[in-house]
Amino acid sequence: MNARVGLIIPSSNRMVEQEMVRAFPDGVFPHVTRLRMTGPNRMGHDQLIPRIEEASRTLADAKCDVVAFHCTANSMEEGQDGEARIIDAVKGSGARHATTTATAIRRALDALGARKIVLVTPYSQAVTDHEADFLNETGYDVIYAKGYELPGSDAYCATPPEVWRDRAIAAAHPDADVYFLSCANISVFSIIDDLEARLSRPVITSNQTVIWDALAQLGWRDRRRCPGRLFATAAIADAAPAAQRARQHRPKT
């Protein structure tokens, strides 16, 4: 049996094909399409949603079983309602299963039973804090959040994996349940297993969680190429629409 996973990514991303695609197991074929949506091309969801719908239709044409809108910051930018709108746009465009980076991260955290998060990103501190706020509002506890203020995609891609390993180790916290290295455009797959051994905690990344979530939705059991403790866990999130899941987690006022 074969399966196909569609990935909608920012046009500037160079790590999805370089590092993420090769981690899919035999028989699962990833298909990538790009949108100009970050840096100088950044736009609000009102402008972005129609472009996501069109990209999703092209991946549905390719018979993708799962379609993921894969950009960490954009999937969290407009909060839980924005995340739900993206999921609805992908599903409404013909995808059998839909996810976003934000959705995959939350499902992974739930599967790991993780609530206290150490967050490390290449972003500005303001973007990092916004990401932490999103996670806090959806029921988690970000106990440390550090953005390394890298100037853009070139710097993200040029940073060696060992630098992210050292930064995660520098952020070690005795109360952490999980360490989250956020961004789909950084190279970290090669250091996940080493970091988990050093920190004695699971380590998740943006690219890793999207693979895991896609395989979980497919019911795919072969995970031999996939790094991290996450792949030893089973998905526990149900198939409820993203809007419903988001509202279930929203704090009461």
ZAKE-61337 format. One record per residue: residue number from 1; residue in three letters; chain; x, y, z of N, C-alpha, C in turn. Coordinates in steps of 0.02 Angstrom, whole numbers, plus 50000, padded with zeros to 5 digits. Atoms other than C-alpha are relative to their C-alpha. Example, Ala and Ser with C-alpha at 12.3 -4.5 7.8 and 13.67 -1.06 7.14 Angstrom:
residues 2
SITE; 1; ALA; A; 50045; 49941; 50000; 50615; 49775; 50390; 50045; 50060; 50000 $
SITE; 2; SER; A; 49958; 49941; 49997; 50684; 49947; 50357; 49961; 50055; 50037 $
This chain:
residues 253
SITE; 1; MET; A; 50042; 49940; 50000; 50000; 50000; 50000; 50044; 50062; 50000 $
SITE; 2; ASN; A; 49965; 49936; 50002; 50061; 50175; 49956; 49954; 50056; 50025 $
SITE; 3; ALA; A; 50038; 49942; 49978; 50008; 50344; 50025; 50037; 50063; 49979 $
SITE; 4; ARG; A; 49971; 49937; 50021; 50038; 50526; 49981; 49984; 50054; 50051 $
SITE; 5; VAL; A; 50008; 49945; 49952; 50065; 50676; 50094; 50018; 50065; 49964 $
SITE; 6; GLY; A; 49987; 49934; 50030; 50050; 50854; 50029; 50022; 50050; 50052 $
SITE; 7; LEU; A; 49972; 49951; 49954; 50151; 50992; 50111; 49998; 50069; 49967 $
SITE; 8; ILE; A; 50002; 49930; 50023; 50113; 51177; 50087; 50049; 50038; 50043 $
SITE; 9; ILE; A; 49946; 49970; 49961; 50270; 51272; 50139; 50016; 50070; 49974 $
SITE; 10; PRO; A; 49977; 49935; 50025; 50344; 51448; 50128; 50050; 49991; 49943 $
SITE; 11; SER; A; 49956; 50005; 50058; 50437; 51481; 49966; 50073; 50001; 50019 $
SITE; 12; SER; A; 49930; 49993; 49979; 50597; 51519; 50062; 50027; 49938; 50036 $
SITE; 13; ASN; A; 49979; 50059; 49961; 50602; 51350; 50151; 50045; 49955; 49960 $
SITE; 14; ARG; A; 49953; 50045; 50034; 50751; 51239; 50108; 50011; 49936; 50039 $
SITE; 15; MET; A; 49987; 50059; 49959; 50742; 51109; 50246; 49948; 49944; 49990 $
SITE; 16; VAL; A; 50051; 50052; 50009; 50582; 51017; 50200; 50026; 49946; 49952 $
SITE; 17; GLU; A; 49973; 50050; 50047; 50659; 50934; 50046; 50068; 49974; 50024 $
SITE; 18; GLN; A; 49932; 50020; 49982; 50835; 50931; 50117; 50001; 49950; 50057 $
SITE; 19; GLU; A; 49995; 50040; 49939; 50796; 50849; 50283; 49936; 49961; 50016 $
SITE; 20; MET; A; 50063; 50029; 49978; 50612; 50813; 50310; 49976; 49945; 49952 $
SITE; 21; VAL; A; 50029; 50046; 50049; 50561; 50726; 50148; 50031; 49931; 50004 $
SITE; 22; ARG; A; 49966; 50065; 49999; 50692; 50590; 50164; 49983; 49959; 50062 $
SITE; 23; ALA; A; 50017; 50036; 49939; 50626; 50543; 50337; 49933; 49963; 49994 $
SITE; 24; PHE; A; 50062; 50038; 50010; 50459; 50482; 50269; 50018; 49927; 49984 $
SITE; 25; PRO; A; 49984; 50071; 50012; 50455; 50291; 50268; 49984; 49979; 49928 $
SITE; 26; ASP; A; 50015; 50028; 50066; 50452; 50186; 50110; 49925; 49991; 49992 $
SITE; 27; GLY; A; 50071; 50006; 50015; 50282; 50190; 50029; 49960; 50062; 50013 $
SITE; 28; VAL; A; 50034; 49936; 49989; 50237; 50366; 50088; 50037; 50052; 49958 $
SITE; 29; PHE; A; 49970; 49954; 50048; 50269; 50493; 49951; 49979; 50072; 50016 $
SITE; 30; PRO; A; 50016; 49930; 49987; 50279; 50678; 50000; 49999; 50041; 49936 $
SITE; 31; HIS; A; 50005; 49953; 50056; 50226; 50813; 49876; 50000; 50070; 50029 $
SITE; 32; VAL; A; 49990; 49934; 49971; 50278; 50992; 49908; 49977; 50054; 49952 $
SITE; 33; THR; A; 50016; 49940; 50038; 50201; 51155; 49849; 50016; 50061; 50044 $
SITE; 34; ARG; A; 49975; 49941; 49964; 50260; 51330; 49897; 49954; 50060; 49992 $
SITE; 35; LEU; A; 50034; 49935; 50002; 50177; 51495; 49940; 50048; 50054; 50025 $
SITE; 36; ARG; A; 49961; 49943; 49976; 50259; 51664; 49960; 49960; 50031; 50058 $
SITE; 37; MET; A; 50042; 49979; 49942; 50199; 51703; 50137; 50041; 50021; 50060 $
SITE; 38; THR; A; 49960; 49980; 49943; 50346; 51746; 50250; 50047; 50057; 49980 $
SITE; 39; GLY; A; 49954; 49944; 50013; 50471; 51889; 50268; 49964; 50057; 49966 $
SITE; 40; PRO; A; 50032; 49944; 50035; 50430; 52028; 50143; 49933; 49982; 49969 $
SITE; 41; ASN; A; 50063; 50023; 50030; 50286; 51922; 50076; 49947; 49983; 50052 $
SITE; 42; ARG; A; 50047; 50017; 49946; 50200; 51905; 50244; 49933; 50035; 49990 $
SITE; 43; MET; A; 50067; 49973; 50009; 50012; 51932; 50240; 49954; 49972; 50053 $
SITE; 44; GLY; A; 50050; 50023; 49953; 49860; 51914; 50351; 49962; 49941; 49972 $
SITE; 45; HIS; A; 50036; 50059; 50022; 49748; 51762; 50344; 49946; 50015; 49949 $
SITE; 46; ASP; A; 50051; 49984; 50050; 49614; 51853; 50245; 50028; 49995; 49929 $
SITE; 47; GLN; A; 49967; 50006; 50065; 49738; 51862; 50100; 50028; 49930; 49989 $
SITE; 48; LEU; A; 49966; 50064; 50006; 49823; 51696; 50137; 49952; 49942; 49988 $
SITE; 49; ILE; A; 50046; 50057; 50004; 49671; 51582; 50152; 49983; 49981; 49927 $
SITE; 50; PRO; A; 50014; 50021; 50069; 49622; 51590; 49966; 50059; 49967; 49966 $
SITE; 51; ARG; A; 49941; 50031; 50029; 49800; 51545; 49920; 50011; 49930; 50028 $
SITE; 52; ILE; A; 49997; 50067; 49971; 49799; 51399; 50042; 49949; 49954; 49967 $
SITE; 53; GLU; A; 50051; 50041; 50033; 49637; 51338; 49963; 50023; 49978; 49931 $
SITE; 54; GLU; A; 49977; 50018; 50067; 49713; 51343; 49789; 50056; 49948; 50004 $
SITE; 55; ALA; A; 49946; 50049; 49992; 49871; 51253; 49847; 49973; 49932; 50021 $
SITE; 56; SER; A; 50029; 50063; 49977; 49766; 51122; 49935; 49965; 49963; 49943 $
SITE; 57; ARG; A; 50032; 50033; 50057; 49666; 51091; 49776; 50052; 49967; 49954 $
SITE; 58; THR; A; 49949; 50030; 50043; 49827; 51060; 49678; 50025; 49935; 50031 $
SITE; 59; LEU; A; 49977; 50061; 49967; 49881; 50931; 49809; 49945; 49947; 50000 $
SITE; 60; ALA; A; 50055; 50048; 50006; 49709; 50852; 49806; 50000; 49970; 49929 $
SITE; 61; ASP; A; 49994; 50026; 50069; 49732; 50837; 49616; 50053; 49944; 49996 $
SITE; 62; ALA; A; 49947; 50050; 49998; 49890; 50737; 49656; 49983; 49940; 50043 $
SITE; 63; LYS; A; 50025; 50056; 49960; 49785; 50618; 49762; 50035; 49993; 50067 $
SITE; 64; CYS; A; 49969; 50003; 49933; 49868; 50665; 49926; 49948; 49980; 50051 $
SITE; 65; ASP; A; 50045; 50024; 49948; 49789; 50574; 50072; 49997; 50047; 50060 $
SITE; 66; VAL; A; 49996; 49950; 49946; 49846; 50704; 50199; 50030; 50063; 49970 $
SITE; 67; VAL; A; 49971; 49936; 50021; 49878; 50888; 50165; 50014; 50041; 50062 $
SITE; 68; ALA; A; 49979; 49961; 49943; 49976; 50992; 50290; 50019; 50071; 49979 $
SITE; 69; PHE; A; 49975; 49931; 50006; 49991; 51181; 50295; 50058; 50005; 50049 $
SITE; 70; HIS; A; 49941; 50010; 49959; 50169; 51180; 50358; 50042; 50063; 50005 $
SITE; 71; CYS; A; 49961; 49940; 49981; 50231; 51345; 50429; 49983; 50015; 50072 $
SITE; 72; THR; A; 50014; 49996; 49928; 50248; 51357; 50617; 49970; 50068; 50018 $
SITE; 73; ALA; A; 50022; 49933; 49979; 50231; 51545; 50640; 49933; 50018; 49969 $
SITE; 74; ASN; A; 50062; 49982; 50033; 50093; 51568; 50511; 49941; 49959; 50026 $
SITE; 75; SER; A; 50056; 50041; 49975; 49989; 51424; 50580; 49978; 50021; 50070 $
SITE; 76; MET; A; 50017; 49976; 49933; 49993; 51506; 50752; 49984; 50075; 50001 $
SITE; 77; GLU; A; 49999; 49926; 49999; 49991; 51689; 50700; 49934; 50031; 50022 $
SITE; 78; GLU; A; 50065; 49970; 49983; 49804; 51723; 50716; 49962; 49958; 50051 $
SITE; 79; GLY; A; 50029; 50035; 49944; 49775; 51612; 50866; 49961; 49938; 49980 $
SITE; 80; GLN; A; 50037; 50062; 50011; 49657; 51464; 50881; 49950; 50006; 49944 $
SITE; 81; ASP; A; 50048; 49991; 50054; 49527; 51538; 50765; 50035; 49999; 49932 $
SITE; 82; GLY; A; 49962; 50001; 50062; 49660; 51566; 50632; 50021; 49929; 49981 $
SITE; 83; GLU; A; 49981; 50070; 50012; 49722; 51387; 50651; 49940; 49961; 49972 $
SITE; 84; ALA; A; 50061; 50035; 50022; 49542; 51324; 50632; 49981; 50020; 49929 $
SITE; 85; ARG; A; 50016; 49977; 50068; 49516; 51431; 50476; 50044; 49965; 49948 $
SITE; 86; ILE; A; 49954; 50033; 50047; 49670; 51354; 50394; 49979; 49928; 49990 $
SITE; 87; ILE; A; 50022; 50070; 50005; 49613; 51177; 50434; 49937; 49995; 49957 $
SITE; 88; ASP; A; 50062; 50001; 50038; 49440; 51215; 50365; 50013; 50013; 49926 $
SITE; 89; ALA; A; 49984; 49984; 50069; 49516; 51289; 50207; 50031; 49940; 49965 $
SITE; 90; VAL; A; 49967; 50058; 50029; 49624; 51135; 50177; 49948; 49944; 49988 $
SITE; 91; LYS; A; 50050; 50053; 50007; 49482; 51012; 50209; 49947; 50017; 49949 $
SITE; 92; GLY; A; 50051; 49979; 50047; 49359; 51114; 50109; 50023; 49999; 49928 $
SITE; 93; SER; A; 49972; 50002; 50068; 49475; 51104; 49959; 50013; 49929; 49976 $
SITE; 94; GLY; A; 49998; 50068; 50024; 49464; 50916; 49947; 50047; 49953; 50035 $
SITE; 95; ALA; A; 49954; 50044; 49964; 49593; 50849; 50070; 49961; 49951; 50044 $
SITE; 96; ARG; A; 50032; 50051; 49958; 49540; 50686; 50153; 50017; 50011; 50073 $
SITE; 97; HIS; A; 49976; 49983; 49934; 49645; 50728; 50306; 50038; 50065; 49996 $
SITE; 98; ALA; A; 49967; 49935; 50000; 49708; 50901; 50351; 50035; 50011; 50066 $
SITE; 99; THR; A; 49965; 49980; 49939; 49834; 50967; 50475; 50039; 50064; 49987 $
SITE; 100; THR; A; 49954; 49944; 50004; 49943; 51117; 50512; 50058; 49985; 50047 $
SITE; 101; THR; A; 49945; 50009; 49954; 50108; 51133; 50601; 49976; 50008; 50072 $
SITE; 102; ALA; A; 50026; 49988; 49932; 50018; 51203; 50753; 49959; 49941; 50024 $
SITE; 103; THR; A; 50041; 50057; 49981; 49893; 51060; 50753; 50043; 49939; 50015 $
SITE; 104; ALA; A; 49956; 50057; 49990; 50030; 50929; 50735; 50038; 50006; 50066 $
SITE; 105; ILE; A; 49963; 49989; 49938; 50128; 51006; 50879; 49955; 49984; 50060 $
SITE; 106; ARG; A; 50045; 50012; 49944; 49977; 51002; 50994; 49983; 49926; 50007 $
SITE; 107; ARG; A; 50013; 50072; 49997; 49936; 50823; 50948; 50060; 49962; 50028 $
SITE; 108; ALA; A; 49939; 50033; 49976; 50117; 50773; 50979; 50009; 50011; 50075 $
SITE; 109; LEU; A; 49994; 49985; 49929; 50120; 50859; 51149; 49951; 49957; 50040 $
SITE; 110; ASP; A; 50050; 50041; 49966; 49960; 50769; 51198; 50020; 49926; 50001 $
SITE; 111; ALA; A; 49980; 50070; 50003; 50026; 50601; 51140; 50057; 49985; 50048 $
SITE; 112; LEU; A; 49944; 50008; 49954; 50183; 50627; 51244; 49980; 50014; 50073 $
SITE; 113; GLY; A; 50021; 49981; 49932; 50081; 50684; 51395; 50039; 50059; 50027 $
SITE; 114; ALA; A; 49956; 49944; 49981; 50186; 50844; 51395; 49959; 50063; 50010 $
SITE; 115; ARG; A; 50033; 49936; 49987; 50125; 51006; 51473; 50051; 50056; 50009 $
SITE; 116; LYS; A; 49950; 49947; 49986; 50282; 51101; 51526; 50053; 49998; 49944 $
SITE; 117; ILE; A; 49962; 49997; 50062; 50378; 51158; 51372; 50057; 50049; 50005 $
SITE; 118; VAL; A; 49945; 49954; 50014; 50549; 51232; 51340; 50001; 50012; 49925 $
SITE; 119; LEU; A; 50007; 49980; 50070; 50538; 51327; 51176; 50062; 50038; 49977 $
SITE; 120; VAL; A; 49941; 49968; 50028; 50689; 51374; 51070; 49986; 50011; 49925 $
SITE; 121; THR; A; 50015; 49984; 50070; 50671; 51463; 50901; 50056; 50044; 49971 $
SITE; 122; PRO; A; 49955; 49952; 50032; 50773; 51560; 50772; 49968; 50069; 49992 $
SITE; 123; TYR; A; 50039; 49939; 50014; 50639; 51697; 50772; 50020; 50057; 50047 $
SITE; 124; SER; A; 49996; 49944; 49953; 50633; 51867; 50853; 49968; 49979; 50066 $
SITE; 125; GLN; A; 50031; 50017; 49936; 50588; 51865; 51036; 49925; 50014; 49999 $
SITE; 126; ALA; A; 50071; 49984; 50004; 50421; 51947; 50993; 49961; 49942; 49968 $
SITE; 127; VAL; A; 50034; 50056; 50033; 50374; 51805; 50873; 50001; 49938; 50045 $
SITE; 128; THR; A; 49994; 50057; 49954; 50437; 51676; 50998; 49950; 50007; 50057 $
SITE; 129; ASP; A; 50048; 49989; 49946; 50332; 51754; 51136; 49929; 49989; 49976 $
SITE; 130; HIS; A; 50067; 50012; 50028; 50180; 51751; 51022; 49986; 49925; 49995 $
SITE; 131; GLU; A; 50007; 50073; 50005; 50210; 51565; 50991; 49988; 49971; 50070 $
SITE; 132; ALA; A; 50010; 50023; 49931; 50225; 51538; 51179; 49930; 50016; 50024 $
SITE; 133; ASP; A; 50067; 49981; 49980; 50063; 51633; 51206; 49948; 49952; 49969 $
SITE; 134; PHE; A; 50046; 50047; 50033; 49975; 51521; 51078; 49998; 49934; 50038 $
SITE; 135; LEU; A; 49997; 50064; 49964; 50034; 51365; 51168; 49970; 50005; 50069 $
SITE; 136; ASN; A; 50030; 49990; 49933; 49988; 51435; 51339; 49924; 50003; 49995 $
SITE; 137; GLU; A; 50072; 49992; 50007; 49814; 51481; 51277; 49965; 49935; 49981 $
SITE; 138; THR; A; 50030; 50064; 50020; 49787; 51304; 51211; 50012; 49946; 50052 $
SITE; 139; GLY; A; 49999; 50047; 49944; 49820; 51223; 51379; 50068; 49974; 50022 $
SITE; 140; TYR; A; 49933; 50022; 49981; 50009; 51203; 51393; 50034; 50054; 50042 $
SITE; 141; ASP; A; 49964; 49953; 49956; 50138; 51290; 51502; 50071; 50007; 49973 $
SITE; 142; VAL; A; 49933; 49986; 50025; 50288; 51366; 51414; 50040; 50031; 50057 $
SITE; 143; ILE; A; 49962; 49978; 49941; 50413; 51380; 51556; 50064; 50036; 49981 $
SITE; 144; TYR; A; 49941; 49963; 50024; 50555; 51450; 51450; 49991; 50009; 49925 $
SITE; 145; ALA; A; 50006; 49986; 50071; 50551; 51534; 51279; 50056; 50047; 49978 $
SITE; 146; LYS; A; 49943; 49961; 50022; 50706; 51596; 51190; 50001; 50003; 49924 $
SITE; 147; GLY; A; 49991; 49989; 50071; 50713; 51671; 51015; 50069; 50027; 49986 $
SITE; 148; TYR; A; 49930; 49981; 50012; 50885; 51689; 50939; 50009; 50056; 49948 $
SITE; 149; GLU; A; 49997; 49939; 50039; 50841; 51837; 50827; 50041; 49994; 49936 $
SITE; 150; LEU; A; 49963; 50007; 50063; 50917; 51766; 50667; 49966; 50043; 49946 $
SITE; 151; PRO; A; 50027; 49949; 50046; 50896; 51887; 50521; 49956; 49975; 49944 $
SITE; 152; GLY; A; 50044; 50023; 50053; 50801; 51773; 50402; 50019; 49930; 49977 $
SITE; 153; SER; A; 49994; 50069; 50022; 50795; 51612; 50301; 50071; 49978; 49987 $
SITE; 154; ASP; A; 49930; 50019; 50013; 50977; 51615; 50246; 50036; 49981; 50065 $
SITE; 155; ALA; A; 49968; 50014; 49936; 51033; 51622; 50427; 49970; 49938; 50032 $
SITE; 156; TYR; A; 50031; 50060; 49973; 50907; 51490; 50479; 50033; 49938; 49971 $
SITE; 157; CYS; A; 49974; 50059; 50034; 50972; 51368; 50349; 50075; 49990; 50012 $
SITE; 158; ALA; A; 49927; 50004; 49993; 51156; 51408; 50378; 50022; 49979; 50070 $
SITE; 159; THR; A; 49981; 50017; 49931; 51152; 51372; 50565; 50007; 49925; 50007 $
SITE; 160; PRO; A; 49989; 50073; 49995; 51229; 51199; 50597; 49957; 49968; 50054 $
SITE; 161; PRO; A; 50041; 50034; 49949; 51127; 51070; 50693; 50032; 50002; 50069 $
SITE; 162; GLU; A; 49966; 50001; 49935; 51259; 51068; 50831; 49987; 50064; 50040 $
SITE; 163; VAL; A; 50015; 49936; 49965; 51220; 51251; 50870; 49933; 49994; 50035 $
SITE; 164; TRP; A; 50066; 50009; 49969; 51037; 51206; 50902; 50004; 49950; 50058 $
SITE; 165; ARG; A; 49989; 50046; 49945; 51095; 51059; 51008; 50026; 50037; 50061 $
SITE; 166; ASP; A; 49971; 49964; 49944; 51201; 51174; 51115; 49951; 50050; 50031 $
SITE; 167; ARG; A; 50049; 49951; 49974; 51062; 51303; 51130; 49946; 49964; 50040 $
SITE; 168; ALA; A; 50049; 50038; 49961; 50938; 51171; 51187; 50030; 49978; 50067 $
SITE; 169; ILE; A; 49967; 50021; 49937; 51062; 51106; 51316; 50006; 50060; 50047 $
SITE; 170; ALA; A; 49995; 49939; 49958; 51089; 51285; 51377; 49933; 50018; 50031 $
SITE; 171; ALA; A; 50067; 49985; 49974; 50901; 51297; 51402; 49973; 49946; 50046 $
SITE; 172; ALA; A; 50023; 50056; 49958; 50892; 51139; 51509; 49965; 50025; 50062 $
SITE; 173; HIS; A; 50042; 49979; 49944; 50758; 51155; 51642; 49976; 49938; 50037 $
SITE; 174; PRO; A; 50019; 50061; 49964; 50722; 51029; 51781; 49926; 49983; 49996 $
SITE; 175; ASP; A; 50072; 50012; 50002; 50533; 51049; 51762; 49974; 49984; 49930 $
SITE; 176; ALA; A; 50024; 50009; 50069; 50526; 51025; 51573; 49975; 49929; 49989 $
SITE; 177; ASP; A; 50025; 50064; 50025; 50419; 50886; 51502; 50026; 49986; 49930 $
SITE; 178; VAL; A; 49981; 50007; 50070; 50477; 50918; 51324; 50039; 50062; 49979 $
SITE; 179; TYR; A; 49964; 49945; 50031; 50596; 51026; 51223; 49976; 50006; 49928 $
SITE; 180; PHE; A; 50027; 49987; 50067; 50525; 51106; 51066; 50046; 50047; 49962 $
SITE; 181; LEU; A; 49959; 49960; 50045; 50644; 51167; 50930; 49954; 50019; 49941 $
SITE; 182; SER; A; 50052; 49978; 50045; 50525; 51271; 50826; 50029; 50032; 49937 $
SITE; 183; CYS; A; 49986; 49971; 50066; 50538; 51316; 50640; 50011; 49943; 49951 $
SITE; 184; ALA; A; 49994; 50051; 50052; 50520; 51213; 50483; 50060; 50010; 49955 $
SITE; 185; ASN; A; 49944; 49983; 50044; 50676; 51293; 50408; 50067; 49998; 50035 $
SITE; 186; ILE; A; 49936; 50011; 49966; 50811; 51239; 50530; 50018; 49926; 49997 $
SITE; 187; SER; A; 49975; 50068; 50006; 50919; 51083; 50522; 50012; 49970; 50069 $
SITE; 188; VAL; A; 49995; 50028; 49933; 50893; 50979; 50679; 49989; 49925; 50005 $
SITE; 189; PHE; A; 50015; 50072; 49995; 50847; 50800; 50634; 50059; 49960; 50026 $
SITE; 190; SER; A; 49941; 50041; 49983; 51025; 50738; 50658; 50018; 50004; 50074 $
SITE; 191; ILE; A; 49981; 49992; 49929; 51034; 50797; 50840; 49944; 49982; 50048 $
SITE; 192; ILE; A; 50057; 50014; 49956; 50863; 50743; 50906; 50016; 49943; 50048 $
SITE; 193; ASP; A; 49987; 50057; 49956; 50917; 50573; 50973; 50053; 50016; 50052 $
SITE; 194; ASP; A; 49947; 49980; 49953; 51076; 50645; 51051; 49972; 50046; 50054 $
SITE; 195; LEU; A; 50029; 49954; 49951; 50978; 50785; 51133; 49955; 49964; 50050 $
SITE; 196; GLU; A; 50044; 50036; 49954; 50850; 50666; 51205; 50041; 49960; 50051 $
SITE; 197; ALA; A; 49957; 50037; 49953; 50990; 50562; 51282; 50030; 50048; 50051 $
SITE; 198; ARG; A; 49968; 49951; 49955; 51073; 50717; 51355; 49951; 50032; 50049 $
SITE; 199; LEU; A; 50049; 49964; 49960; 50915; 50799; 51420; 49952; 49954; 50037 $
SITE; 200; SER; A; 50046; 50049; 49970; 50821; 50640; 51469; 49927; 50020; 49994 $
SITE; 201; ARG; A; 50069; 49978; 50015; 50664; 50714; 51392; 49989; 49993; 49925 $
SITE; 202; PRO; A; 50014; 49998; 50072; 50576; 50703; 51224; 50019; 50068; 49970 $
SITE; 203; VAL; A; 49987; 49939; 50039; 50628; 50830; 51093; 49956; 49997; 49938 $
SITE; 204; ILE; A; 50041; 49996; 50060; 50505; 50884; 50960; 50021; 50060; 49957 $
SITE; 205; THR; A; 49985; 49946; 50046; 50529; 50992; 50806; 49941; 50010; 49953 $
SITE; 206; SER; A; 50056; 49986; 50046; 50413; 51071; 50678; 49995; 49947; 49946 $
SITE; 207; ASN; A; 50002; 50048; 50055; 50461; 50955; 50535; 49985; 49929; 50025 $
SITE; 208; GLN; A; 50010; 50068; 49972; 50464; 50799; 50645; 49926; 49989; 50018 $
SITE; 209; THR; A; 50069; 50009; 49978; 50289; 50828; 50717; 49952; 49994; 49941 $
SITE; 210; VAL; A; 50044; 50005; 50059; 50211; 50853; 50545; 50005; 49931; 49968 $
SITE; 211; ILE; A; 49994; 50069; 50024; 50282; 50687; 50485; 49961; 49953; 50045 $
SITE; 212; TRP; A; 50034; 50045; 49952; 50220; 50601; 50643; 49924; 50005; 49993 $
SITE; 213; ASP; A; 50072; 49990; 50004; 50046; 50677; 50628; 49972; 49971; 49934 $
SITE; 214; ALA; A; 50022; 50028; 50064; 50032; 50631; 50444; 49998; 49924; 50002 $
SITE; 215; LEU; A; 49998; 50074; 49996; 50084; 50451; 50477; 49946; 49974; 50047 $
SITE; 216; ALA; A; 50053; 50021; 49953; 49964; 50441; 50625; 49932; 50002; 49965 $
SITE; 217; GLN; A; 50064; 49996; 50034; 49819; 50499; 50516; 49993; 49946; 49946 $
SITE; 218; LEU; A; 50000; 50054; 50049; 49868; 50370; 50386; 49996; 49931; 50032 $
SITE; 219; GLY; A; 49995; 50064; 49966; 49882; 50233; 50518; 50063; 49962; 49979 $
SITE; 220; TRP; A; 49938; 50030; 50026; 50059; 50202; 50454; 50045; 49979; 50057 $
SITE; 221; ARG; A; 49962; 50026; 49944; 50163; 50092; 50569; 50076; 50001; 49990 $
SITE; 222; ASP; A; 49928; 50000; 50013; 50333; 50094; 50484; 50028; 50070; 50011 $
SITE; 223; ARG; A; 49973; 49934; 49983; 50429; 50237; 50565; 50076; 49997; 50008 $
SITE; 224; ARG; A; 49929; 50014; 49987; 50608; 50174; 50551; 50046; 50059; 49984 $
SITE; 225; ARG; A; 49957; 49944; 50019; 50679; 50332; 50471; 49990; 50062; 50044 $
SITE; 226; CYS; A; 50023; 49940; 49965; 50599; 50450; 50596; 50035; 50007; 50068 $
SITE; 227; PRO; A; 49964; 49993; 49938; 50702; 50520; 50741; 49956; 50024; 50058 $
SITE; 228; GLY; A; 50032; 49974; 49940; 50642; 50546; 50919; 49951; 49953; 50034 $
SITE; 229; ARG; A; 50045; 50041; 49960; 50540; 50468; 51058; 49927; 50007; 49977 $
SITE; 230; LEU; A; 50069; 49988; 50022; 50383; 50543; 50982; 49975; 49941; 49958 $
SITE; 231; PHE; A; 50022; 50052; 50047; 50380; 50403; 50852; 49988; 49933; 50034 $
SITE; 232; ALA; A; 50018; 50060; 49963; 50363; 50272; 50988; 49931; 50007; 50031 $
SITE; 233; THR; A; 50066; 49988; 49970; 50195; 50348; 51039; 49946; 49993; 49947 $
SITE; 234; ALA; A; 50059; 50004; 50045; 50023; 50323; 50965; 49962; 50066; 50004 $
SITE; 235; ALA; A; 50041; 49940; 50001; 49912; 50467; 50914; 49940; 49990; 50046 $
SITE; 236; ILE; A; 50059; 50003; 49958; 49777; 50505; 51041; 49948; 50053; 49983 $
SITE; 237; ALA; A; 50048; 49949; 50020; 49696; 50656; 50960; 49946; 49967; 49957 $
SITE; 238; ASP; A; 50054; 50028; 50040; 49526; 50617; 50886; 49994; 50038; 49934 $
SITE; 239; ALA; A; 50008; 49971; 50067; 49463; 50666; 50715; 49952; 50059; 50000 $
SITE; 240; ALA; A; 50044; 49943; 49997; 49359; 50812; 50777; 50028; 50057; 49959 $
SITE; 241; PRO; A; 49975; 49943; 50038; 49369; 50967; 50667; 50045; 50045; 50043 $
SITE; 242; ALA; A; 49952; 49958; 49963; 49509; 51086; 50715; 49964; 50055; 50038 $
SITE; 243; ALA; A; 50036; 49946; 49966; 49385; 51223; 50758; 49973; 49975; 50066 $
SITE; 244; GLN; A; 50028; 50028; 49938; 49302; 51109; 50886; 50056; 49988; 50051 $
SITE; 245; ARG; A; 49945; 50013; 49954; 49470; 51056; 50961; 50026; 50065; 50030 $
SITE; 246; ALA; A; 49974; 49936; 49977; 49528; 51236; 50971; 49955; 50030; 50054 $
SITE; 247; ARG; A; 50046; 49969; 49952; 49371; 51293; 51061; 49997; 49960; 50065 $
SITE; 248; GLN; A; 49999; 50039; 49939; 49381; 51149; 51183; 50058; 50020; 50045 $
SITE; 249; HIS; A; 49942; 49981; 49961; 49553; 51211; 51237; 50000; 50073; 50022 $
SITE; 250; ARG; A; 49998; 49929; 49986; 49510; 51396; 51244; 49983; 50013; 50073 $
SITE; 251; PRO; A; 50014; 49986; 49929; 49520; 51465; 51422; 49934; 50036; 50008 $
SITE; 252; LYS; A; 50063; 49965; 49986; 49357; 51522; 51498; 50014; 50069; 50027 $
SITE; 253; THR; A; 49991; 49931; 49976; 49337; 51707; 51530; 49942; 50019; 50045 $
